[in-house]
Amino acid sequence: YTAAPPPAPVAAAATAATSTGAGKGSSGISNEIILGALTLVFGLLIMMLYLVNNTLRRIAEANGLVLEKEAAQKRTPIWKAFAQNQFLVLVTVIFLLLVSAYFAYGWMMQVGVDQGYAPIQPIHYSHKIHAGANKIECKYCHSSARVSKHSGIPSLNVCMNCHKSIYEYKGDPEGPSKEDLANGYTNDFYTGEIKKLYKAVGWDEENQKYTGESQPVEWVRIHNLPDFAYFNHSQHVSVAGIECQTCHGPVEEMEIMYQYSPLTMGWCINCHRETNIKVEGNAYYEKIHAELSKKYGVDNLTAAQMGGLECGKCHY
């Protein structure tokens, strides 16, 4: 990844930062193109063999060579003729090995990639309702994302800031949608999840006080980077001003939270190559941005040009 050439200079008028999407791949020749090229070569080889065979037959007929009837009647089966042709066997074996290697490589590259992972949580939490319908900011619950490496799992006390007063879910005045009803997401369902919260924190709903009998909620982690990869939320959220949706997708539309992006090395590097540094009101970057922009001949520097491709940034 790091050996790829730097991106083309950005136009002087461009000032807005460019966010990368989850569906974009890394630069270079894709595996699909390589497989397509191999298939084309194999097809051309078969066509050439067919043309050579027809040419030899015409030459034989022109010279008066005719196959004997007995030989014609006892023609060798295709599979046996194929097995006796060492060249065709060699080409077929090589082709099958290349195809197998392609699919094996694709499978191995997906090891540890949990894109789309959506585990069932012990308490159903709808980001669609909280972040979508109620417009609760992401960093209200995940407050440590501003100042810490981890975004953190909010404590149940944060939930109780609202749910001391909100003890039942009334939902849309028009009632649940057909899709919600089909999935069992009724008002009673959500109210039942609030009761699970009360049980976990030891909240006596009738007397409006804590009983002291709490129990931990065993949340299932969704986003989990390898131990050898360093990622700091505060550096991206507070310093770079990256929106949560850039990596986590349209959270405000998710009924069940899932891993939106692949979170692979290529995906991160591609983002660094395409995302411009926001320097407005950020004195930390002003001096270094002025020097490096002259070096690269651009008005807006990407994260890659600011050192975002250095190995030690993520693998210290």
N, C-alpha and C positions, 0 to 999 in steps of 0.2 A: 504493500500500500504506500509506504513512505517513499518508494523509488519513483512514483509517478511524477510527471512534470507538473509545475505549478499551473493554476488556472489562468486563463487569458485575463488581461487587465480589464477592470470594470470601468464603464463609462464615467466621465467626470460628474455627470448629472445625477448618478445613482447615489442615494444617501441612505435609503431604508435598508435595514438588515434583512437578509434573506434566510428564511427558515427552511430546513430540509424536511422532506416527507419520509414516512416510514417505508413507502414502496419503492424508493430509489435505490438502485444497486450501486456498487463500487465501480470505478473506472476499469477499463481493460476489456479484452475479448471475453464474451460470455460463454458459458459451457454449452448453451444451445447452438451457438454459431459453430463451435468446434465439432459438435456431434453432427450438425447439418453438413459440414464440409466432409467429414468422414463418410457419411451416407452417400453424398454426391460422388466421391471418388470410387466407392464400392460399386455404385450404379454404373458409372462410366466404364469400370473394368469389366463388368458383366456384358455391357453393350459391345465393347471391343472384342471380347471372346466370341460373342454371337456373330459379329461381322466377319471375323477371321474364319470361323467354322463355315459360314456360307461361301466365302471366297474359295476356300479349299475344295468344297464340294463342286463348285462351278468349274474349277480347274480340272478336277478329276473327270467330270462329265465331258469336258472339252477334249480330253485326251483319250476318251473311249473307255475309261475305267468304270466298270459296272460291278456293283456288289453282287455276290452270289446269292441265289434265292435262299439257300440254307442258312447263310449268315444273316440274311435279312429276317428270316423266320425265328432265328435264335438270337435276336437282338439282346444285348446286355441290359438289364434293368438300370433305370436312371440312378438309383441310390448306389448300385454297385459300381457303375461307371464313375460316379462322383468320388467314391472311396478310392478308386484306382488312380484318379487324377491327383497327384501329389500337390500340384500348384494350386488347384481349387481348394483342396483341403487346407493348405497353408494359409491362403487368403481368408478363408472362412474362419479359421481359428484366430487369426490376428484380429479380424473384425469383431468377433464375439468377445475377445479379451478386451478390446478397446471399449466396446459398449458396456461390458461388465464393470470395467474400471471407472467409466463415467458415472454409472449409477451408484457404485460403491463410494465414490468420492462425494457425490451429492448427498448420500445418506450420512456419511461420516461428518460432513460439514454441518449437519443439523443436530449433531450430538450436543446437548447442553443449550440448544436454542429453544426457548419455551414460548415463542410467540403464539398468542391465542390462548394461553393457559388461564383458565377461569375456575379456580377451586370453589367449592361450596363452603361458606364461612359458618361458624357456629351461631352467629347472629346475622341475619340478613340485613345488609346495609345497602341502601339504594343511593348511589351517587346521582342517579337521574332525578331523584326527588330533592336531595339536599343541595347538590351543586347546580342542578338544572332548574327545577321549579322554584326552589327557595333562594337561589342565587348566593349560596354560602361560598365565600372565597376559599380556595384550596388551602391557603396558608393559615386560615383560622384554625383548622383541625391539625394540619401538618405544619405547625409553627416552627419546628426545628429546621425546616428546609431553608429558612432564611439565614441561619447562623451555624449550621452543622453539616457534617458530611452526609448524614442520613436525614431523610425527611421525617422518619419516626412514625410510630403508630400512636395516634392520640389516646390519651388515657380516658377512661370512662367518665371521669369528672368533666371533661370537655363536653361529652354527650349530655351529661346531666345539667349543664348550664341552660340548655333549652328544654330538656325533657322532664325537668321538675314541674314544668307548667304544661308541656305537651304530653299528655298521657294516653291519647288515642289519635288515630289517623283518620281524618275526615276526607282527605283527598279532593279530587276534582268535584265541584258541585254537580256536574253532569254524570258523575259516577265513573267507575273504571272503564277503560277502553276494552274493546273486544280482545285485543292482544293480551292485555293484563289479565283479563278473566280466563283466557285460555291457559295462561301460565300459573294461574292460582294466586295472582297478586291482587287480592281484594283488600278492602279497608280493614276487615277483621284480621287478615294475615299480617298486615303491617302493625296493627295494634298488638298482636301477639308477640311480635319481635320487640316492641317497646317493653312488654312485660318481662321478656328475657333479660333486657338491660337492667330493669329494676332488681331482678333476682341476683344478677351478677354483682351489682354494687351494694346490695343489701338495703334497698330503699323501701320503706313502708309507705305505700301509696295512700293508705287510709289515714294514717297519723302524720303524714308528711315529714318523716324524719328517717335518718339512717339507723339501721338495727345493729350495725357492726358485723353482721354475718355476710361477708362478701366472698366471692369466688372468682378466680382469674378466668378470662376468656381466652381460649387457645386459638387465636387468629392464625390463619394459614397464609404464610408469606407468598406473594405473587412475583415480585421483581427481585431477582437475586443474582448479582454479578459474581463471577469467580473471585476467589480470594486474591489472586495475583493482579486484578484490575482495580485501580483506584479511581473513584468517582466522588466528587464533592458537590452536594446539592447547592450549598451556599455560593460557591464559585459561579455556578450557572444561573441560579435564581436571583441572587442579590447583585453580583458583579456584572454578569452578562445580560441580565434582564430577560432570560429565556422563559417563555410561557410554559406552564406545566403540560399543556396539550401538545407541545412540540414532541415530547418523548412519550407521554402517556396517552395521547390520542384524545378524542372527544369524551372526556370523563363525564361531562355533564349530561351525556346521553346514555350512559351505561347503567343498566339495571343491576347487572352483576359485573363487578370489576374484573378486567382481564388484562393480560400483557399485550399491549397494542403494537409495540415495536420489537424487532428482533434483538436489539441491544448487543449486536455483534461488533467486533473490532472494525470491520469494514463499514458498518452503518455509522458508527461514531466518527470515523475518519472522514467519511463522505460529508457528514454534517459540518465538521471543522473546515473542510475545503470550501463549502458553499455559504457559510454563515459569516456575515460581516460583523466586525467589532463595533459596538455602540460606544462612541466616545463622548457624546453630548452629555455634559455635566459629570463626566467621570475623569477626574484629574489624574487618576492612577495611570491611564493609558495615553494621556495627551502627548507627553514628551516622546515616548517610544513609538507612538503612532506617527508623529511628525517625521522621525528619522527613518522608520521602515517604509513609509509611504514613498519617500524619495528613492529608496533603494529599489523598490519593486515598480516604481512609476505608476502608482495608482492613488486614487483619492480615498478609497475605502479598503482597509485591510481585512482579510479573512482571519479566522482563528488559526488556520494552518500557517499563514504568513507571520503570525505572532508567536509561533513556536508550538502550535497545537498538534504538530505531528512528531514532536520529540518523544522518543520511547519512554524517557524518564517521567514524562507528565502523568502517565497512567500506570506504568510498570516500574515503580521506584524501588 
